[in-house]
Amino acid sequence: MSNPLDPANTDILYEVSDDIATLTFNRPDARNALTFEMYDAVAAVADNLQKQANEVKALIVTGAGNKAFAAGTDISRFRDFSTAEHALNYERTMDKVLGAFESIPIPTIAAINGACTGGGAAIAACCDLRIASESLKFGFPIARTLGNCLSASNISRLVSLLGSAKTREIIFTSRLIRSEEALALGLVSEICDSVNARARELAEQMKGHAPLTLTATKETMRRLREASSHVDCDDLIVSCYTSRDFKEGLEAFLAKRKPDWHGC
């Protein structure tokens, strides 16, 4: 069974044991912030599992350490953004990566400790099941950090999970959803002490279920969600990522100061 990842890239790990795969974001010192190379690796895993659905029965996604599942995209990677194409290429790449991940034909389980924000929250939203510890902090605090925006596909996934009112509220307030609220909303199905051990139990359980039933169910739900997200938001993406505010948000975040927004 092949490993789709470059063994030299230790920022993301992949292993298969007893027909269950585990994908681990492995930058605990950076709260598992996601580099562009890590997103490429996620896409490679998704592509590989499309071909190995008969060999791998479930996928667990988790983050190294206890502080974070993944705390969004590594912010320093945005410093070179200056054009509309930079913005559009990034969001299109993200949609491609997340779309491929959402299309994995086997059950996927996000085992979440701590921060699950930005790109990490987007990946968790693509999973079939999410379980979390009491330290969960889930959200997209972009209105108080970078001043960028989410793609139509990402908004669609959040609305599917949380409803339109709650999606609007957490983005407008930039607050993070904690464990008890996440459970009440159905964002996570369980709160537990050892998320990786419980994820393994769930994967073992689903491993014995009819694979065609699971695949057909998740693909039907994906198609239903996707049918509602075919809108053109390129102008909105460009307006945010090429703005003075985005540059200000980026530099303020890296300098650990409050940004001075101008709305342009």
N, C-alpha and C positions, 0 to 999 in steps of 0.2 A: 504494500500500500504506500503510495508515494507521498512525500511531504512537499506541498506546493511552495513552501517558503525558502528563502535564501538563508542557509544556516549561519551566514555571517551577520545577519540582521537579528540581533538578540532583543530588539525593542518589542518584538511580538513573537510569541511562541505557539507552536502547534504540535499536538500529539494525539495519537489514537490508541485507546486501550479498550479491549473487549467491545469493539464496534461502536464506541462512543468517542467522539472527537472533543478536544478542549482547545480553545483559542484564548490565549492570555496576553493582555496588554501589559508590557513589562518595562515600564519606566516609573517605578514607584517613587523615585526621588522627585519626579516632575508631575506627580499625581496622575501618571499614565497619560499625559497629554499626547495627542495623536499627531504624528508627523505625516507629511504627504506620503512618505514611503510606507508608513503603517497602513494608511488607507489602501495603497496599492496591494499590500499583503492581504488585507481583508477581502479585496476583490479576487485575488488569486485563490484564497481558500474557498470562496463562494463558487468560483468556476470549477475548482477541483471536486467539490462536493456534488455539483451537477453531474459529474461523470462517475462518482463513486457512491451514488445513492444506494446501491445494492450491497455495498460493503460497510458503509458507515450509517448507523441507524439514528443518531442524534448528535447535536452539537451544543456544547456548553461554552458560553463566552463569559470571561471574567477579567478582573484586573489584579495585578500583583500587589501584595500588601493589603492593608486594611483601610487605607485612607480614601481610595478612589477606584471606581470602575474605570472611568476615563473622564478627565476633566477638559473635554473639548479639544479643538485643534490647537497645536502649539502656536501661540500668538506671534512669536517672532517670525514665523513663516510668511506673515502678511506684509512684512516691511517692503517687499519689492513690488507690491501691487500699486499700479498707477493708471492703468487703462481699463476701458470697458471690457476688452478681451480677457484681461487678467481675472476680472470679476466673473464674467460669464463662463470662462473655462473652469474656474474653481467650482462654481455651483453645478455645472454640467457634469464635472468629474464626480462630485459628491453624489449627485442624483444617480449616476451610473453605478457607483460603488454600492450605495444603499439599495438601489433597485436590484442589483445582482444578489446582495445579501438577503433581501426580502424574498427572493425567488428560490432560495435553497430548498430543495424538495423534501427535506427531513425536518423533524422538530428542532427548534432552536430555543435555548434557554439562556437568559441573561442572569448571571449570579452576581448581584450588585452589593458591594460594600462602599459606603461613603459617597463621594461626589460622582454624580452621573449627569454631566452637563454638556451643553453644546453638541459637538460631534459624538461624544460618548452617549448622550441621551438619544441622539438620532439612531445610533446603532441599536441601542436597547429597545427603542420603539419598533424596530424592524423584527425583533424576536417574537416568537410565538408565546412564550411565557417569560415573566420577569419575577424573580424572587429577590428579596433584599434583606439586609440587616437593619437594625434600628438606626444605624448611622446614615441611612440614605438621605441624599440631597439631590433631587432631580429637577432639572429645568434648563431654560435657555435665557440667561440673564443679559442678553445682548443689548437691551435698551439702556443699561447702566454701564456697560463695559465698552464694546467696540462700536456700537451704532450701525451694525450691518443688519441683514434680514435673512429670513428663512425662505427656501424655495417653496413653490406650490406643493411639491410632493411631500416635503417635510411638514408643512402646515396641515396637509391632508392626513398624514399619519397621526399627528397630535389630535386633530379633531376626531378621528376615528377612535382614539384611545380615551380622550378626556371630554369630548364635546366642545362645541365652538365657544361657549361662554367661558369655560375654564381655560381653554387655550388662550383666548384673548386676555384673560385676567392675569395669567402667570407671565405672559410676555410683556404686558403693559406695566406690571408691577416689578418685574424682574426678580420676584421672590422664588425660592426653591421649595419644592414639595417635599415634606418629611414623611417618615415611614407610616405613621398612623393614617394620615390623609391619603397617602398613595394606596394603602390597603382599602380604605373606604371608597376611593374612586374607581377601584379595579385596575389601577395602573400596575400594581403588583398583585400577585395571587397569594403570596405568603410573606410574613416577616419571620425570620429565623436567625439563630445564633451562628450557625455554620452554613453559609449559603452554598459553598462548593459541595459539601457533603450532601445537602438536600437536593441540589441540582443533579448530582449523580444518581440519587434515588429516583428522581422523576424521569431521568433519561433511561434508566434501567426499566422502569415501568412502561414507558412508551415504546421501548425497544420490542416489547412483546405484543404490541397492538398491530392491527392491519395497516401496513404501510401505505397502501393505495387510498385508504380512507383518510389518513392524516394528510397525505400529499394533496388529495383533491380538495379537502376542506380548506387548507391554508392557501391554495392557489385560487380557489373561488373567492375567498375573502380578499386576497390581493387584487384580483381583477375588479371586484366591486369598488374597492378603495381607489384604485388607479383610474377608473372611469370617471371619478369625480374631480380629478386633479389635472385634467388636460386644459390648462389655461396658460396664457403667455404672460409671464411676469418679468421678462428680461429687462424691461425699462425700470422696474423697481429695484432689481438687483444692481444694475449699473448706477442708479441714483444714489444708492447707499455706499457701495464699495469704492466709488470714485469721488466721494464727497470729502470736504475739509473735515467734517465731523469724524469720519472713519479714521483718517490719519491722526486726529486728535485723540480719539479713543484708544487707538493702538499705542501711541506714545505714552499716554496717561497710564494705561494698564501696565506697560513694561516699567514705568517709573514709579508705580504704586501710588499714584495720586488720583484725585477726582478729575474727570474730564470736564472741559469747558465747552458745552455744546453751543452751536450757532445755527443749526438747522439748514446747513448748506454744505 
